[in-house]
């Protein structure tokens, strides 16, 4: 268990430093426009104060994005913990809330209750056991049992692409299964509402993101159940379904096998996890013809989404294959930790290359384009203020088994250029390359 006071100190240090960076960036931008001579005196290398000011404003906007998303995420985590503690306190000596024990002790009880329920409203976000065979079996039994109504799930993008839905064997499902996918990660108190008849319902809750075996609670109390129903509806309003499917559910086609039953491909949902190769191009001031091979750098980027955050590790190479540096996220590594914010299909990363003072801010935007997952992005070098656009594609485990096995290894140049050539060939086939190569946008 981590020390809460230590976590709070790290949080406040981060918030304070980011707030200071935001204020300084905006202040320097304003001074650049109002008193350019002052900027030239302080920063002799800033030949064009106007451009310098614009770069400062860009950095200010990025820092502000980090600040807002981190604060929102921190407050939500704190609210979930306080809510869970209040339920635990309320359960003591009161009959309308029961503490059933830890989750592992309640699995069979809840599975039995689900099998008897006519309808199910369920959430699973940030949980470890998404592929638990007992849970998968509950889906299979319920979906094949006549006389049921609807099973509704609210999940994160990570959970949507996890093995749970692919593992369900329900080719002859006769009941309705609806899925709603949250647009971005948020800490929630997971729960399930079971309806047995018009007047008989119950709610189970307590599954907290990142907790291996949390305490689970149960209640039949109508007011409390209605509160969880309202919570469920509020979460629905923050899903991809509202954006791309007119707030209608996604339906899984259980006649198909594995990932083929997921409807994400045509709806813009992108599974971010895996190893990607990104190609960097100098930012062009005007649109026009450009060569897909005219890269100035390329990178191997590993994206992971665990129960609480997006994790990023990157290897950066010059266009000739020379290794430039590494940035990572694991505390045990002697590698600088990037600052990461995540919203919808956008990931913002503040990098520092290992052993150098070289830093950059990257905006990765994940998209479905011509039936493949791509990264369309932008990175800004903090040292010289240069902007570069990014295009990337995923490397499969078949293409790069050694990297999926151990991302710390450095492939030799022959392997690097094999990866590079395959990605160039894939990107070259994309329609409208000129517009894609303008960098990420904020339209999602």
VENCOR-V878215 format. One record per pair of residues at least 6 apart in sequence whose ideal C-beta (glycine too) atoms are under 7 Angstrom apart, sorted by sequence separation. I is the first residue (numbers start at 1). GAP is how many residues later the second one is. D is the distance in whole Angstrom. If there is no record, write none. Layout:
((I/GAP/D) (I/GAP/D))
This chain:
((40/6/6) (46/6/4) (91/6/4) (100/6/5) (114/6/6) (124/6/6) (129/6/7) (142/6/6) (195/6/5) (208/6/5) (219/6/7) (241/6/5) (284/6/6) (317/6/6) (318/6/6) (430/6/6) (31/7/6) (32/7/5) (39/7/5) (90/7/6) (91/7/7) (194/7/7) (207/7/6) (241/7/6) (254/7/6) (303/7/7) (304/7/4) (317/7/6) (328/7/4) (340/7/7) (341/7/4) (352/7/5) (366/7/7) (367/7/5) (380/7/5) (397/7/5) (402/7/6) (31/8/6) (91/8/5) (193/8/6) (194/8/5) (206/8/5) (241/8/6) (253/8/5) (316/8/4) (327/8/6) (329/8/6) (340/8/7) (351/8/6) (40/9/6) (43/9/7) (142/9/6) (206/9/5) (241/9/7) (252/9/5) (281/9/7) (303/9/6) (316/9/5) (326/9/6) (327/9/6) (329/9/6) (340/9/5) (351/9/5) (366/9/6) (367/9/6) (378/9/7) (379/9/5) (39/10/4) (87/10/7) (193/10/5) (206/10/4) (252/10/7) (365/10/7) (88/11/7) (206/11/5) (301/11/7) (302/11/5) (315/11/5) (327/11/5) (338/11/5) (339/11/4) (350/11/5) (351/11/6) (364/11/5) (365/11/5) (378/11/6) (379/11/6) (191/12/6) (192/12/5) (204/12/6) (205/12/6) (251/12/7) (314/12/7) (338/12/6) (365/12/6) (378/12/6) (36/13/3) (39/13/6) (191/13/6) (250/13/5) (281/13/7) (301/13/5) (314/13/5) (338/13/5) (349/13/5) (364/13/5) (377/13/3) (191/14/4) (204/14/5) (281/14/6) (282/14/6) (313/14/7) (363/14/6) (190/15/7) (280/15/6) (281/15/7) (299/15/5) (300/15/4) (313/15/4) (348/15/6) (362/15/6) (363/15/5) (375/15/6) (376/15/6) (189/16/6) (202/16/6) (203/16/6) (279/16/5) (280/16/6) (299/16/6) (313/16/6) (336/16/4) (375/16/7) (32/17/5) (190/17/4) (202/17/7) (250/17/7) (280/17/4) (299/17/5) (312/17/6) (346/17/7) (347/17/5) (362/17/4) (374/17/7) (375/17/4) (32/18/7) (202/18/5) (280/18/6) (299/18/7) (311/18/5) (336/18/6) (361/18/7) (374/18/6) (160/19/7) (189/19/6) (279/19/5) (297/19/6) (298/19/5) (335/19/5) (346/19/5) (360/19/5) (361/19/5) (374/19/6) (400/19/7) (32/20/5) (33/20/5) (278/20/6) (297/20/7) (345/20/6) (360/20/6) (32/21/3) (160/21/5) (203/21/7) (277/21/6) (278/21/5) (297/21/6) (298/21/7) (345/21/4) (360/21/5) (361/21/7) (372/21/7) (373/21/6) (120/22/7) (187/22/5) (203/22/5) (245/22/6) (297/22/6) (345/22/7) (360/22/6) (111/23/6) (205/23/7) (244/23/5) (277/23/6) (278/23/6) (296/23/6) (359/23/4) (399/23/7) (29/24/5) (32/24/6) (114/24/5) (151/24/7) (155/24/6) (157/24/6) (201/24/5) (244/24/5) (295/24/5) (327/24/4) (395/24/6) (203/25/5) (275/25/6) (276/25/5) (327/25/6) (358/25/6) (115/26/6) (144/26/6) (150/26/5) (151/26/5) (152/26/5) (153/26/5) (154/26/5) (155/26/6) (156/26/5) (312/26/6) (327/26/6) (29/27/4) (107/27/5) (111/27/5) (115/27/6) (143/27/5) (148/27/4) (153/27/7) (240/27/7) (275/27/5) (276/27/7) (326/27/7) (327/27/7) (28/28/4) (29/28/4) (114/28/6) (136/28/6) (140/28/6) (144/28/6) (146/28/6) (150/28/6) (154/28/7) (312/28/6) (325/28/3) (326/28/5) (130/29/5) (139/29/5) (140/29/6) (144/29/6) (156/29/6) (240/29/6) (274/29/6) (324/29/7) (325/29/5) (115/30/7) (118/30/6) (119/30/4) (122/30/7) (125/30/6) (126/30/7) (140/30/5) (143/30/4) (144/30/6) (273/30/6) (310/30/6) (393/30/5) (25/31/5) (26/31/7) (29/31/6) (118/31/5) (119/31/5) (120/31/4) (121/31/5) (122/31/5) (123/31/5) (124/31/6) (125/31/5) (131/31/6) (136/31/5) (139/31/7) (272/31/5) (273/31/6) (309/31/7) (325/31/6) (120/32/7) (130/32/4) (131/32/4) (136/32/6) (143/32/5) (193/32/6) (273/32/6) (310/32/5) (131/33/6) (142/33/7) (272/33/6) (325/33/7) (393/33/5) (25/34/4) (26/34/4) (125/34/6) (130/34/5) (143/34/6) (393/34/6) (25/35/3) (124/35/6) (193/35/6) (131/36/6) (193/36/7) (391/36/5) (191/37/6) (310/37/6) (312/37/5) (314/37/7) (316/37/7) (22/38/5) (25/38/6) (193/39/7) (22/41/4) (21/42/5) (22/42/5) (18/45/6) (22/45/6) (391/45/6) (391/46/6) (188/47/7) (18/48/6) (19/48/6) (389/48/5) (18/49/5) (389/49/6) (389/50/4) (15/52/7) (182/53/7) (372/54/7) (15/55/7) (183/55/6) (14/56/7) (15/56/7) (180/56/5) (182/56/6) (183/56/6) (125/57/7) (182/57/5) (183/57/5) (181/58/6) (180/59/4) (181/59/5) (181/60/7) (183/60/7) (370/60/6) (376/60/6) (126/61/7) (180/61/5) (369/61/6) (370/61/6) (378/61/4) (377/62/7) (378/62/5) (11/63/6) (125/63/5) (127/63/6) (377/63/5) (376/64/5) (123/65/6) (125/65/6) (124/66/6) (123/67/5) (123/68/6) (180/69/6) (181/69/7) (122/70/4) (179/70/6) (121/71/7) (178/71/3) (179/71/5) (120/72/6) (121/72/4) (178/73/7) (179/73/6) (120/74/6) (177/75/6) (270/75/6) (365/75/4) (119/76/4) (365/76/7) (117/77/4) (118/77/6) (363/77/5) (117/78/6) (118/78/6) (154/78/7) (117/79/6) (118/79/7) (114/80/6) (116/80/6) (127/80/6) (113/81/6) (154/81/5) (173/81/5) (127/82/7) (154/82/7) (126/83/3) (171/83/6) (125/84/6) (126/84/6) (128/84/6) (170/84/4) (171/84/6) (154/85/7) (168/86/7) (165/87/6) (323/87/6) (181/88/6) (166/92/4) (296/92/7) (321/92/4) (166/93/5) (110/94/6) (272/94/6) (313/94/6) (321/95/5) (165/96/7) (270/96/4) (321/96/6) (165/97/6) (210/97/4) (270/97/7) (278/97/6) (209/98/5) (210/98/5) (270/98/6) (346/98/7) (209/99/6) (276/99/6) (278/99/7) (280/99/7) (317/99/7) (345/99/6) (268/100/6) (344/100/5) (160/102/7) (265/103/6) (270/103/5) (300/103/7) (103/104/6) (160/104/7) (283/104/4) (84/105/6) (283/105/6) (302/105/5) (83/106/6) (282/106/6) (283/106/6) (80/107/5) (281/107/6) (80/108/7) (280/108/5) (281/108/5) (80/109/5) (104/109/5) (160/109/7) (76/110/6) (77/110/5) (103/110/5) (106/110/5) (161/110/4) (280/110/6) (76/111/5) (102/111/5) (103/111/6) (121/111/5) (279/111/7) (102/112/7) (123/112/7) (157/112/6) (278/112/5) (279/112/5) (102/113/6) (103/113/5) (278/113/7) (279/113/7) (73/114/7) (101/114/7) (278/114/3) (101/115/7) (277/115/6) (99/116/6) (100/116/5) (276/116/5) (277/116/6) (100/117/7) (276/117/7) (99/118/6) (100/118/6) (276/118/5) (277/118/6) (98/119/7) (276/119/7) (97/120/6) (98/120/5) (274/120/5) (275/120/5) (84/122/7) (97/122/5) (298/122/6) (96/123/6) (84/124/6) (96/125/4) (275/125/6) (91/126/6) (88/127/7) (80/128/6) (275/128/5) (275/129/6) (87/130/6) (293/131/6) (275/132/7) (292/132/6) (292/135/6) (292/136/5) (292/141/6) (277/142/5) (277/143/7) (279/144/7) (290/144/7) (277/146/5) (158/147/4) (287/147/6) (290/147/6) (279/148/7) (287/151/7) (281/156/6) (283/156/7) (185/157/6) (184/158/6) (184/159/5) (184/160/5) (183/161/5) (128/179/6) (127/180/7) (126/181/4) (126/182/6) (70/271/7) (69/272/4) (66/273/6) (69/274/6) (66/275/5) (65/276/6) (66/282/7) (65/283/6) (62/286/6) (62/299/5) (59/302/7) (58/322/6) (55/330/4))
